[in-house]
Amino acid sequence: MSLNLSPISVSRRLSQARQLEAQFGDVLQAMQSPEFPDRVRGWFAERQFMPETRHSYVAFLCSLTHQVCTPQMVKHYRLWLEQCKREIPNQDPEVDPNYRQHLREALQNPSIPDSICVSIILILEEGLALRPSDLINTRVGEDVGDGHYLDLSTGQWQIRGSYTKNRQDRQLTLSPTTLAKLRQYAPRVGFLVSALNGQRYRTTSTFCRNFKTYTGMRFLVARHSAVSHFNRQDQTTVQQIKTQAHKLGHSFSCNLAKYTAFGGSMPPNPLPQKNVTEE
């Protein structure tokens, strides 16, 4: 089976491809049969997959439809994907009102790796809780066109759409204060955030596991908390929310829908205001 896999999810997609091949043989050929979706649904039921997992597998199958399926079957797979999405429980993001304090305390740990310090500084100084994939795929020192590139001399950060979730290019500019702090921890060449052995992270899960080990907080919680804090500040304007959403790779509607209504799980403004100088 010949697959075109996006760099953002190569590991997961390869795993899904292998499992589907083991179960159904040549998946591209099997997909041409109208009965194939029902066979996959039966397999999902046997394995007792969670709704999120079913959605992920069907999204993968949808990415293959253009190679083998008729327009009618492509539409059928798309409707199946929409159904899977509706079956996923709608849960509010988990947030920590004291995330800034916890991250500051983590920075005081003498054994914390430089790569974890880099991710913390971006959150504390800029509110840039980027997706883990954006962090681990960013190079510094030399732009070789493989992944994203951050120029530590100018603060210009190029996020290439082919290596990120929403498939859109983004251009970020870091402040001089943030750059000065990043230079204390970032390597001169290589990857901005590297594994504990100095090599490139192969999966985001390894980075997230290391982040939790040294901060006591899941990276996703830090990301959700930073976005929610920014959105809920009294002086934050709609335009600022749009700009921040673009930096993070969110749509504006997603940003507002997911990160402004927490049912009281986060006080309206529990933390110091943005741009206040911290000691």
PAFI-376713 format. One line per field, with one value per residue (C-alpha): z, x, y; residue number from 1. Coordinates in steps of 0.1 Angstrom, whole numbers. Each point is the difference from the previous one (the first is absolute). Example, Ala and Ser with C-alpha at 12.3 -4.5 7.8 and 13.67 -1.06 7.14 Angstrom:
<atoms>
up	(78:-7)
east	(123:14)
north	(-45:34)
pos	(1:2)
</atoms>
This chain:
<atoms>
up	(0:-11:24:1:37:14:20:30:7:-17:31:7:-37:-5:30:-13:-34:14:21:-28:-24:26:3:-36:-22:-29:14:-32:-18:28:1:-35:14:13:28:14:24:16:4:17:23:11:7:20:21:6:12:20:-13:16:-21:-4:-13:-25:-13:-4:-21:-22:-5:-12:-24:-13:-9:-23:-18:-27:-12:-5:6:-22:9:15:22:10:12:19:19:7:15:20:14:10:18:19:10:14:22:17:34:1:31:11:0:33:14:30:15:15:-30:-1:36:-7:-31:18:27:-25:-15:34:-2:-7:-18:-25:-36:-22:-25:27:11:-35:-2:34:-9:-32:21:28:-21:-32:9:-29:11:-35:-9:10:-37:-8:27:-7:-38:3:-9:10:-13:-36:-20:-21:-10:21:25:15:6:28:-6:35:-11:-14:18:-33:2:-31:5:-32:-7:-12:35:21:7:-18:-31:-1:0:29:7:37:15:35:22:9:36:-10:-23:26:24:-28:-9:35:-7:-38:-19:-27:-26:-2:14:23:22:0:19:32:-20:-22:-30:-18:16:-20:15:18:28:11:3:19:24:7:5:26:17:6:5:16:-26:-32:-30:-13:34:-3:-36:9:31:-19:-28:25:22:-30:-13:34:9:3:-23:-28:-32:-27:-24:25:4:-38:-2:28:-15:-33:18:17:-32:13:-19:17:5:16:22:13:3:19:21:14:17:29:22:29:-2:-4:17:-24:5:25:-12:-6:-30:-33:-6:37:8:22:25)
east	(0:15:-9:6:5:1:32:-21:-14:23:4:-38:-9:25:-13:-36:11:17:-30:-24:22:3:-38:-11:30:3:-20:0:-16:-23:-13:-14:-26:-33:0:34:-13:-23:29:21:-29:-2:37:-4:-27:22:29:-23:17:-7:-18:32:18:-28:1:38:-2:-29:19:29:-22:-15:35:3:-33:12:24:-26:-36:-27:-15:-30:22:21:-32:-10:34:-3:-35:14:27:-25:-20:31:7:-35:5:30:-11:3:22:13:38:17:17:21:-6:35:18:24:11:6:21:20:8:10:26:17:7:38:-5:-27:12:6:-27:-27:12:-5:-36:-7:15:-21:-31:8:14:-21:-30:13:-11:5:-9:28:5:7:26:19:1:16:36:24:34:-6:-32:2:-36:-8:-26:-4:27:7:26:13:17:-32:-28:-16:-17:-12:-26:-4:-34:12:13:-29:-36:-20:22:4:33:4:26:6:22:14:7:36:-6:-11:29:25:-13:-2:36:10:-15:-4:27:19:-8:-23:-35:-15:-14:19:-2:20:27:4:-16:-32:-32:-16:-35:-19:-9:36:3:-34:12:32:-19:-22:29:18:-30:-26:-25:-12:11:-36:-12:27:-10:-37:6:22:-26:-29:19:7:-36:-16:20:-22:22:3:-17:-16:27:27:-18:-1:38:9:-22:19:33:-11:-15:-35:-31:-16:-33:18:20:-32:-20:25:20:-24:-28:12:-30:19:30:22:-5:-6:35:20:34:22:-9:18:31:5:37:6:28)
north	(0:33:28:38:7:35:7:11:-35:-25:-22:-2:-5:-27:-18:3:-12:-31:-9:4:-20:-28:-1:7:-7:25:29:21:-29:-8:36:-4:-24:16:-25:11:27:-25:-24:27:9:-36:0:32:-17:-31:21:23:31:34:26:20:-30:-9:36:-2:-32:13:33:-21:-20:33:11:-30:3:22:-28:-27:10:14:34:-17:-21:30:17:-31:0:37:-5:-29:23:26:-26:-11:36:4:-31:16:14:38:6:34:2:-7:32:9:35:-1:-12:30:-6:-37:8:26:-25:-26:24:2:-38:-2:-34:12:-5:30:-11:0:35:12:-12:16:34:1:-5:24:28:-1:-23:-21:-35:-13:-36:-24:-9:36:1:-32:7:34:4:28:11:-12:-2:-32:1:-31:11:35:26:25:27:7:32:17:-19:-10:-34:-17:-27:-20:-14:-33:-8:13:-12:27:-2:38:21:23:27:9:27:-4:30:10:-10:-35:-4:10:-27:-26:5:-12:-34:-5:-18:20:-26:-29:-2:26:-27:-32:-33:-6:-17:31:-17:9:-10:-27:3:27:-25:-2:38:2:-27:18:33:-16:-16:33:23:-23:12:-15:22:0:15:27:7:2:22:25:4:3:25:22:-1:7:31:31:21:-27:12:-22:10:-12:-33:-4:8:-24:-27:3:-3:-32:-15:2:13:30:-19:-29:23:17:-32:-20:25:26:-21:-22:-2:16:-23:30:35:29:14:-20:10:30:21:-6:22:7:-3:-30:-2)
pos	(1:2:3:4:5:6:7:8:9:10:11:12:13:14:15:16:17:18:19:20:21:22:23:24:25:26:27:28:29:30:31:32:33:34:35:36:37:38:39:40:41:42:43:44:45:46:47:48:49:50:51:52:53:54:55:56:57:58:59:60:61:62:63:64:65:66:67:68:69:70:71:72:73:74:75:76:77:78:79:80:81:82:83:84:85:86:87:88:89:90:91:92:93:94:95:96:97:98:99:100:101:102:103:104:105:106:107:108:109:110:111:112:113:114:115:116:117:118:119:120:121:122:123:124:125:126:127:128:129:130:131:132:133:134:135:136:137:138:139:140:141:142:143:144:145:146:147:148:149:150:151:152:153:154:155:156:157:158:159:160:161:162:163:164:165:166:167:168:169:170:171:172:173:174:175:176:177:178:179:180:181:182:183:184:185:186:187:188:189:190:191:192:193:194:195:196:197:198:199:200:201:202:203:204:205:206:207:208:209:210:211:212:213:214:215:216:217:218:219:220:221:222:223:224:225:226:227:228:229:230:231:232:233:234:235:236:237:238:239:240:241:242:243:244:245:246:247:248:249:250:251:252:253:254:255:256:257:258:259:260:261:262:263:264:265:266:267:268:269:270:271:272:273:274:275:276:277:278:279)
</atoms>
